Amino acid sequence: MKEINVALTGGAGQIAYSLLPRLISGETFGTDTKVNLRLIEIPQVVDKLKGTIMELIDCGFKQTGSLLATTDIKEGVQDAHWILLVGSIPRGIVVDGKKIEERSDLLRINGGIFTGQGEAIGELAQEDAKILVVGNPANTNALIGRTKSNNPTQSWFAMTALDANRAKAQLAEKAGVDIASVTNMTIWGNHSPTMYPDPYNAKIDGVSAVEAINDLDWIENEYLPLVQQRGKAVIDARGASSAASAANAAIDTVKAVDSQTTEGDWFSAAVPSDGSYGIPEGLIFGFPLRTSAQGSVEIVQGIELNDFAKSKIKVTTEELLSEKEAVKDLVD
């Protein structure tokens, strides 16, 4: 078998618990690939990973390679081909006696975490390593990590596939079709309530979703909040965050990056802007993406954006610029 080294932070968390079996089952990297898995955690919970590793062994997947639990980010990302940065400090946690509620505080705390992770990845991971940031605030965490990695041959992504899957599901339900009928979904901008899930360029059975649904009031006044607030709705309903769907979205992203995109379709993730669509260069921004036959990930060009779309993209761009300003000492 071929072998791949995969590192994952937040290995003892709920997202990881749903994610890990699918990484080593052959589903994600192929049945001909052995996966060496490194699980990285903070010292307080690293012992929990022993039980997780026992379960992974008990799954009996023939693609299971070496399994490591560590608190050392350098040990974890050494020679890694894929790195999934799932762990981050969530809103509401108490740090030094203060409950973290403000996004600015969240940015500062996670900024320190992703500084060290970025430096280790840039120095020790494979030169062509691919890094997916799942932990929130994902876009700006990825900006900090990529800046600190100082390694332009590595590829950084922030996950918007969870938003894209939610957006597809809402369009499919409204149109009364299977979710597989919905293609070409783009999440423009930030993984936050300012994101713009684009219904005009999404397609239902090859037709613009807006045209297929034929309810502009619903599109512009109900659909966007449904997608933007879906995470909160899940928390309200089940009393916990959307771990299973977030894990699924991470798997979707890895597979989309590693596989040639179906002709005529695209996928959504946040990548460093090259100035496309007027987005400031270097900002980690959600775009429509394609993976070529040669394996390169490219921003899809030439998509038409109406005034409604431009107004929404402006809002999410401004939010990302304000986040960048909040951590400017870490990204300059």
C-alpha positions, -999 to 999 in steps of 0.1 A, spaced: 0 0 0 9 36 -4 12 55 29 1 90 40 8 108 72 -22 127 86 -21 149 116 -51 162 135 -54 186 164 -83 184 188 -81 147 186 -102 141 218 -131 163 207 -165 154 193 -157 164 157 -126 142 157 -146 113 171 -168 114 141 -140 122 117 -112 97 126 -127 64 115 -135 79 81 -99 90 77 -85 55 81 -113 34 65 -102 39 29 -131 63 22 -110 94 23 -76 85 8 -85 53 -11 -85 16 -3 -49 13 -15 -35 39 10 -24 32 45 -30 61 69 -5 69 96 -25 90 121 -11 115 146 -36 129 172 -25 161 189 -42 173 221 -36 195 251 -20 177 281 -53 178 302 -71 155 278 -44 136 259 -51 105 280 -85 102 265 -69 96 231 -57 62 244 -94 50 243 -99 66 209 -69 48 195 -82 15 210 -115 20 192 -97 28 159 -77 -4 162 -109 -23 170 -125 -10 138 -102 -34 120 -97 -13 89 -69 -27 68 -59 9 58 -49 16 95 -13 25 98 6 38 129 -15 56 155 1 82 177 -12 104 205 9 134 215 8 168 231 38 180 209 27 198 178 61 193 163 60 156 167 25 155 153 31 174 121 66 160 113 65 148 77 27 152 75 10 153 41 -24 164 54 -30 184 86 -65 190 99 -65 218 125 -98 210 143 -89 221 178 -95 257 188 -107 276 219 -146 279 216 -167 309 225 -180 307 261 -150 291 276 -134 306 307 -98 317 304 -80 333 334 -113 338 351 -129 356 321 -157 341 300 -147 345 263 -177 359 245 -163 386 222 -151 376 187 -121 399 192 -110 379 224 -116 347 205 -93 359 177 -65 368 201 -66 336 221 -67 314 190 -41 336 173 -15 324 198 -24 288 192 -22 290 154 10 310 156 28 280 171 10 255 149 18 275 117 55 277 126 57 240 132 39 231 100 60 254 79 92 239 92 84 202 97 55 191 75 59 180 39 68 208 14 35 201 -4 15 196 27 -22 205 27 -37 221 57 -74 224 65 -85 247 93 -117 236 109 -114 253 143 -132 287 145 -127 316 136 -115 294 108 -106 320 81 -85 342 104 -70 312 121 -58 300 87 -45 335 79 -24 335 110 -12 299 106 -3 304 69 16 336 77 36 320 105 43 289 84 63 311 59 62 282 35 46 291 1 47 256 -12 22 244 13 -16 249 7 -39 263 34 -77 260 34 -104 271 58 -135 250 58 -167 263 43 -181 229 32 -203 227 62 -220 259 52 -222 247 15 -238 214 26 -263 233 47 -270 257 18 -276 228 -6 -299 211 18 -321 242 22 -324 247 -15 -332 211 -21 -359 211 6 -375 242 -8 -374 229 -44 -386 194 -34 -356 176 -49 -328 154 -37 -298 172 -24 -277 155 -52 -296 177 -76 -279 208 -62 -245 217 -76 -222 246 -80 -226 259 -45 -203 288 -33 -199 301 1 -183 335 -4 -163 351 24 -161 342 60 -173 311 79 -195 333 101 -230 347 99 -218 372 73 -211 344 48 -229 346 14 -243 312 2 -248 320 -34 -282 308 -47 -279 326 -81 -250 306 -93 -259 274 -75 -278 250 -98 -307 226 -94 -307 200 -122 -285 224 -142 -307 255 -138 -301 284 -115 -315 276 -81 -332 310 -80 -349 303 -113 -358 267 -103 -374 278 -69 -390 310 -83 -395 327 -50 -373 357 -47 -387 368 -14 -378 335 2 -343 335 -15 -334 370 -3 -351 371 31 -354 336 45 -329 314 28 -298 333 38 -306 335 75 -316 298 75 -280 289 63 -262 316 83 -279 306 116 -280 269 110 -252 261 135 -270 280 163 -302 262 154 -285 228 158 -270 238 191 -304 250 203 -320 217 192 -296 191 205 -278 210 232 -244 205 216 -226 217 184 -229 202 150 -200 177 153 -211 150 129 -219 174 101 -187 193 107 -167 161 105 -185 151 73 -177 185 58 -140 181 66 -140 147 48 -158 163 18 -131 191 17 -102 167 18 -117 145 -10 -126 176 -31 -90 189 -28 -74 156 -36 -97 146 -66 -104 162 -99 -136 182 -98 -165 170 -120 -167 189 -152 -190 219 -149 -191 218 -111 -171 234 -83 -167 231 -45 -164 257 -18 -135 264 6 -116 295 18 -82 300 3 -57 329 1 -72 355 -23 -52 363 -54 -72 394 -61 -100 375 -79 -134 393 -77 -118 423 -61 -110 405 -28 -78 419 -12 -49 397 -19 -38 373 9 -72 374 27 -84 338 34 -117 340 16 -144 316 6 -144 311 -32 -157 286 -58 -128 262 -64 -119 235 -89 -92 208 -86 -75 202 -119 -64 169 -134 -29 178 -124 -40 183 -87 -38 221 -85 -67 239 -68 -78 270 -87 -104 298 -81 -132 295 -107 -132 327 -128 -159 345 -147 -188 340 -123 -214 368 -126 -224 386 -94 -255 408 -93 -259 438 -70 -274 417 -42 -245 393 -43 -219 422 -43 -236 438 -13 -234 406 7 -198 399 -4 -188 434 7 -202 428 42 -182 396 47 -151 411 32 -153 440 56 -157 415 85 -126 396 75 -106 428 71 -116 438 106 -105 404 119 -72 408 102 -68 442 118 -75 427 152 -46 403 148 -24 426 127 7 420 149 5 383 140 1 386 102 22 416 93 
